[in-house]
């Protein structure tokens, strides 16, 4: 062996670069690569053999529901047809590599899948002007006007700091959104409490208090009259109260989880009971609002109070063992970073929250609008739900840091006595969800990517009361906002109380139509009879103030 100047024969040979620990083993990688190359060769041959003017027989097709390449322009040109099919082959190959990776099942593997999907979605040829025939076709048809409009749309969104998903000029909170009649009867630093005007001659004696999520605006439950869950509840003869969380500013950056419990639902229960002259309310929580209201009821029980006769939980996590795709963003390092930056004060901007949620469905909530708004120069169509989706909210740092640490990361809420909650003024207590022993109606949705339905189901085993579980079709929002009048989709029911969600589903019965009437019938058992509808809102102690929807919900995060 010859030696080069300055070297010695004892120098160890250069080792090949180490294969990253997430890569599949050499044999798996070689097999996948061989198949990938073979399919590319077949695709290329098919393109070469295609006669001029005739579309090539597709060698690879998009997954069901993928509409990115539906436009005829993709098939009219063999070049673009090849581009889209080559992309689909590459996307499938990368996803196969991720599945074959030497990564254990759990958070690490799910993160790899998520990151692969994000990369694959971002690199689609439909997202780029040079490789999207729809961009060229539209530009030619409009004589370049679409390019001008697209640039204007991009500049406008850069000023906003977010992608425009709907024609925002068509909506306004208080004008055609959140217009169920009512008034604010109480407010504090954390929330405004709205009482809604009756729409029936008689009402349930026991009031109904709704606690929406604080990570977005409450009017997802009160969009327009035809799809308003709030209005539906009022029409069923309930005196409805609703917590409208404040869109916090830096001045509220000190607020904690305990502040939200004591000054949110627990205060709302107290006000509603005084106004209606009852000992108890019927309560509802949606998403994190359900986690908050369940925690608040556990605090009340530990203090010797029993404010709720029944509880409705919509797409709620109490056990966070599988927290869905949101959990991919939460690990020890991420939580420590939030604790250090925001744990003692400050706010998480709503824009950041909105970006996280949009990334969970990037093709639907990001790239679709990049193509439509910027490449084609289109103006998005009016859609109330997407207007709400863009109306983001800020979160106080101490609240967020506690929530991430104790629920998402350590899953402490399911452990009786592990967590101490409540403000010092009202009294801190150790909580046990097993003491939340009133009847509970739990709704989860089958395609929910934020609150996996099987994890939501596990809440049945934590609560102390009799639970009724219903599984709705569709996702986190569309599955909940499923108006009875339209009676679309379906839901699954089963009286079995098995601890295993898969066993429950295997023997469940699918029922066509909205779950709303089923819930309304269930709630009738806990109304404590009927009384004449009250002639005025509020009481001598809690006089009605500004009309619904109040000013808190109108505050923008920007």
N, C-alpha and C positions, 0 to 999 in steps of 0.2 A: 504494500500500500504506500503510495507516494504521499509526501507531506508538502503542503504549500507553505511559503514563507510565513513564519510567525505561528505556525500550528505545531501540534505534536501528534504523534501516532495514538496517544492516549485520549485524544479528544473524542467524546461520544458522538456517534452519528446523529445527524439531525432527524428528529422524530416527526412523523406526519402529524399534521394539525389534528388535535383531538376533536372527535365528533361531538357536537353539543349534546348534553344529556337529554334534551327533549326529542332528538331525532330518533326515528325508528332504527332498528338494527340493520346492518348492511344487507342482509338477505331480504328483509321486507322492503327496504328502500330500493333495492335493485329490481324487485318484482314490480313495484309500483311504477318505477321509472320506465321499465320495459313496456308495460301496458300503456303508459302515457304516450311514449314515442310511437308505438304501434298505431294508436288511435289517431295521432296527428298525421301519420303517413297515410292512413285510410282516408282521413278528411281531405288531405291534399290531392290524393288520387281522384277522389270523387269530384272535386272542383275542376280538375284538369279534364275529366271525361264528360263534363256537362256541356251540352250543345249550346251555342250562342242563343240567347233569348229565352232559354228554358231554365227554370229554377232548379237548383241542385237538390237532390234528395237529402234531407237533413240527417247528419250523422250523430248529432247530439242535440237534445232539446232542453229548453229551460225547465226548471222545476215548476210544479203546479203552483199557480198564483203569481209567477214572475212575469210581469207585463212590460218589462223594460225594452223588449225587442219585438213587440207586437206590430209596430208600424210596418206597412208594406215596403217601405224604403229599404229595410234591412234585407229583404229577399230579392228586391229588384236588381241589385248589383251583386255579382259574384264576389267582388272584393269585400263588401260589407257583410255579406253572408258568411264569408270565411272568417272575418274578424270576430263576429259574434260567436260563431261556433268554436273558434280557437280559444276565445276567452272562457267559454263554458267548460271546455276541456281542462284548461289550466286551473279554473276555479275548483272543479271537481278533484283534480290531482292534489291541490293544496289542502283541501278538506280531508282527503284520504290520508295525507301525510300527518295531519293533526290527529286523526283518529288512531293512527298506528304509532304515535309518538310514545317514547318510553317515559311516560308521566303517569303517576298513579291517579286513579279516579278520585274526584273531589275538586276542591277549589282550583288547584293548579291546572288540571286538565280542562276544566270549564273555562278558565281564563284563556288557555291556548285556543280553544274552539272559538271563543268570543273574539280574540285578537285576529284570528285567521279570517273570520267572517267580516270583521271590519275592513281588513286589507282587501279582501276579495271584492266586497261591495264598492269600496272606494276606487278600485282600478278598473271598473267596468268601462268598456269603450263608449257606452252611452253617456258617460259623464264628461266627455271631452269633445270640443268642437271638431278637432281634426279627424275623429273616428266615429262621429255620429252623423249618419246620413240625414236624419231629421233636421239637424241644424242647417245643413247645406240646402236642403229642399225648401225649408221655411224661409231662409234668407233669399233664395232666388224668387220665390213666389211673392215676397213682400218687397222685392228690390232693395234689400238691405235694411228695411225698417225694423225687422225683428232684431237685428244686431244692435241697432241704436236703442231700442226699448230694453233689450237685455242688459246693456251697459247701464242704462238709467236705473233699472231694477237693482242691479248689483250695488251701485253707488248708494241708493236709498237704504239698502239692507246693511251696508257697511256703517252708515250713520246710526241705524237702529241697533247694530250689534247683534243681529239675529236674522234668520231667514224668514221672509214673509210667507205664511202658509195659506192665508185666506185674504179676501178683500176686506180689510179691516175697517174701511169707511162705512161698511154696511151694518156695523154693530156698535152698540153703545150700552154699557151696563146702566140699567135704570130706564133706558128708552125702549129697547126691544130684547134685552136680556135681563134676567133677575127682576121681573116685573110683577110677581105675585104680590098683591096688596098687603101691606103690613106696616109696622113702625118699630123703630129701635126703642126698647123699653129699659135698657141698661147698657152702660159701657164702662170699661176700665182700660188700663194700659194694654191689656192682652187681647180683648175682644169686645165687639158689640153684640148684644143679644136682641134678635129680631123676633117679634111676635106677629104672626100673620092673621089677617082678618078672616072671620069664619065665612064659609060659602054654603053652609047648611043651617037649617033652623035649629037643629039640635046637634050637640057635640058630645064627644066622650068626656066624662067627668075628669078623667086623669089626663093631664097635658102630655104632649109628645115633644121631646127635646132632641134635636139633631145636632151631631158633632161631626162636621166635615174634616177632611185633612187640612193641616196647616201648611203643607208644602205647595198648595195651590189654592185658587180662589173657590169660595163655597158655591158659586153659581153653576158649577157643573151639575148641581142638584136642582137648579132653577133656571135652566137655559131659556126656553120659550114655552108658552102655555101648553103646546102640544107634547112637549117632552120634558116637562118639569115634574120631578119626583116630589118636590115641595108642594106644588099645587095639587098633585094627586093625593097626597096625605091629607091636605086640607079638605078636599072634596070627599074624602072618606069619613069626614066628621070629626077630625082631630083638631084640638087647639095646638097649633104647631109653633114651637120656638126653635130658633136656629142660631148657632154660634157662628158669627162672622169674625174670623181671626184677623188681627191687625197685620197689614203688610209692613213689617217692622223696618224702622229707620235706625241709624246709628245710635240714637237716643235710647232705643229699646234693646241694644246689643247685649245688655246684662241679663236678659230673661233666661230662666232655666226651665228644665222639664217640670220641676215642682211648681213653678209659677204658672205653667200652662194647665196643670191639673187643678190647682186650687182656685185660680182666677179665670179658668175656662169652664169645663163642665160642672165642677162642684158648685161654682157660683151660679151658673145657669140653672142647675137643678133647684137651688135655693130660691132664686127669683121666680121661676115658673111655679113652684109650689105655693109661694106667697100670693102670687097673682090669682091662681086658680083655687086657692084654699084647699089644697090636697096634701096628703102626707107623702105621696110618691108620684113619680113621673114614669112614663115609658121612654126609654132612651134608645138612641141609634148612633152608631159610629161608622164612618166610612174610611177605609184604608188606614193611614196612621191615626186618623180620628177615632177609629175603633180601638186601636192600641191605647190611645190616650184615655178614652172613656172607660175602658176595662180597668186600666190602672187606677183611674179616679174612683171607680166603684170599690176597688179593693182597698184604697185608702179610706173611703167612707166607712166600709165595714169594720176596718181595724180601729176606727175612731168611735165605733158604736152607733153609726148612722146607717140607715137603709133607704136611700133616696129613690131607688128604681124598682118598679114592679116587674119590668121586662127589659130585655136588651136585644137590639138588632145589630148585627155586625156584618158589614158589607166589605168583601175582599180585604180581610184583616189578618195580619200576622200576630199571634201571641207566642207561638213557638217559632224561633228564627233559625232552626236547624238547616233549612234550605230556603234562603231568602231571595232566590231567583237571580236574575242577571245584575240587579243592583249590588248584590253581595260580591260580585267580581271586583268592585271598586273598593272593598273594605277589607283591609288586613291590619296587622299591628302597626306597621310603618305608616300607613295612611291615617289611621286613627290618632297615633301620636302626633303626626304633623298637624292635624286639625286641633288637637288639644293644646299644642304649643302656640298655634297662631290665633285660635278663636276661643279656646276653652275658658278664658277669663274675661272675655268680652269681644264684641265685634259682630259683624254679620256676614253670612254667606250670601253673596248676590244671587238673586233669582235667575239671572242669566246663566250662571254656572249650573244650577239645578236643572234648568231647562235643557241645556246642552247634554247633560248626562242622560236624561230621559229620552231625548231625541236619538242619541247614539244607540239606544237599545233596539230601535227599529229604523236604522239609518236609511234603508231604501225607501221607506214610506215617509219618513219625517225629515230627511235631509236631501238625498240625491234626487228624489222625484222633483223637488222644488229647484234644485240647482239646474236641472235640465229644463224644466218648464219655464222658470222665471228668467234665467240668464242666457241659456242657449237658444230657446225659442222665443224669448221676449214676451211670454204670456203674462196675463194678470190672473192670479189665483181666483177660483170661484168662491163665492160666499159660503161659509160653513161655520155654524155657531160653535161646534165642538173644537174646531181648530183655532178659532179666535180665543176661546178659553185656554187652550193649550199654550198659546203664545203669551198669555197674560200672567207672567211668572211672579213669584213671591220670594222675598228675602227670608232668611231664617236667622235667629239669634245664635251666636256662636256657642255659648254654654249649653243651650238646649241641644244643638246638633252634636256637640262632642259627647255629651252624656248619652244621647240616643244611639250613636254609632258604637260607643264602647260597650254599653250595658245590654243592648238588644241585638244589634247586627253582629257584633264581634264575639261577645261572651255569652249571649243567649241566656241572660240571667233571669228574665221575667218568669220563665217557666219553673224556677226553683222557689218553692215556698219559703218566705222569710229571708231570701237572699238580698233583696233590694229594700232600701229604706226610702220612702218618698214623702212628699208634702213639705210645704214651707215651714220654716221655724215658727212663724207667728201662728199658723193654724195647727201646728203639731206634726212632727215627723213620726212615721210609723213604718213598721215592716209589713210588706204586702204579701198576700197569698191569693192568687186567682181562684183557688178552691173555695174561698169564702164568697166569691161572686156567684151566688146560688139561686138567682132568679131564672125563669125560663129564658132561653136564648134562641133566636133565629139567626142562623149563620148562612150567608150567601157567599159562595166562591164562584169563579168563572173559569171555564175549562181551558181557555187559551191565554190566561193571564200570565204575562211575562214579568210582572212586577211582584205579584203575590201568588206564587204557585198554589194551585188549588189543593194539592195533597198536603202541603204544609199548613195551609189555612185550616184544613180538616182536623189537624192535630190539636187545634184549640179546644175541640170538644172534650179532650181528656184532661184539660187544665182547669176548666170552669166547673163550678160545683153544682150548677142547676141542670135541669133537663134541656137538652139541646135538640133543635130541629135543623138539619143540614139540607140545603138545596144547592145544586150545582147548575149554574147558568151557562148557556152557550156564549161564545165569543170571548172578548178580552176584558181587560181591567176596567175600561170605561164603557164601551159599547154593551158589554154584558150586564152592567148595572143600569145604564140609561136605556131601558128597553120598555118604552111606554105601553101600558095596557091597551090603549086605544088602537095602536098599530098592531099589537099582538104578534110580533115577529119572533123569529128564532125558536128556541125551545129551552127546557130545563129538565133536570133529572131529580127524582125524589126517591126516598127509601126510608122506611121507618127503622131499619136496622141501626143499632148503635155500636157496631164493631169499631175497634180502635184502628183498624187497617183501612185506609181510604180506597185501596184497590179492591178489597173485598166488598166495600160499600158500593162501589161503582158497578162491579160485576153483577149485582142483583138489583140495581136501580132501574127505575122505569122512566123512559123519556116521555115528557109531556110537551106537546106543541104549544107555542105561545109564550107570552111574558110571564115572569115570576111575580110581578107586582100584585095581581089579585090573590095569589096564594098567600103572600105575606100579609096583605090587608085582612084576609080572613083569619089568619093566625093571631094578629094583633087584637082582634075584637074580644078575645077572651080576657084581655087585661085592661079594658077601658074603665072598669068600675062603674058601669052604667052610663046613662046619658043625662045631660042637663040642657036647658035652653041655652042657645048660643049667646055669649056675652055681648052686650050692646056696645061696649067700648074696650079698647085695648089697654093693657097695663092696669095699674091700681093707684090708690092714693100714695102709696110708697114709691111705686115705679111708674111715673107718668110717661106716656108715650112722647117721644121726641121726634127726631127727623124721620121722614117716611122711609120705608124699605126701598132700596137695599142698603141704605146708610152710606156713610162716607168711607169707612174702612176698606170696603171691597173695591172702591173706585181708585184707591191709591195705587199708582204704578210703581213697578220695581225699578224702572229706568231712572 
